[in-house]
């Protein structure tokens, strides 16, 4: 058990506390030991949301596909996590998406980013299989939250590959931004996305007039 200096106060509803007490009595244990075991077991099986349920529903099919591809891209590198670099690779695999179109026009290809990632990060010690779940690292989770902000700032009710790319660019400490910076397109890519979205909006307005 942790020392008193390592403990934090945890408040639980009365009915849960009563159940914990019952278990402790039945198993001749302390309540704190039961709580610790329950928390460890629960946390080991817990899968955190990548976005809130409401925001997750706003993801376009292409954006969802990019996130699925990001998980797959971690496998050849034997990475047991999803980072901003994998998200970037996932976006590039969705060739019909705005993000891939912009990046390809700037000379950024899937093969180029894979090569850069292999040089900078290298391979891990994974098994080379696609696990059902890979955790998002903090910077990747930040990018997902920023994608929501990007969509909101543009008054878009959806979250597409373009918003994910804009978010990756904003996470300057992330591997994706570092790779784009080394390729000399970090700031250019953001301007290109915004320019494309402006053109799209203008065409939509003109068509509806």
C-alpha angles and dihedrals in degrees: 000000000000118000121258090259091059096051129098126200112254122194118207132177116270094247091055092047090051090052091049090051091050091052091048092052093046092050096036092240138125119268091236092058090051092049091050093051093047092050094047092048093045096046093049090058098037117112111198119221115256088212137359113278090251094051093042089060089057093062112111120230090255092051091050090048090052090054091050090050090049089061091049092048091059091061102069088051091049090235116159093204141052114243134176088268091061091048089054091051090048091054091050091053091059093076095179092054124102092240095056092044092053094045093046091051088054091052097257111137135180091247093051094053092045089052093048091048091050090052097045102037107013126192128320130212099266126132097250096243130118107254120207091241135025120179120240112236116235094261092051090050089049089053091054091052091047090051087062089051091049092052092047093048089054092046090241116153091203133060111225138173089273092061091048090052092048088051094050089053090054093054092077094174091054123103092241093058091044091054093047089048092052088050088053097239105097098110094026091058093056092050091047092052093048091047091052092048091049091052090048091051093048092051090049091050093047092048091051095048 
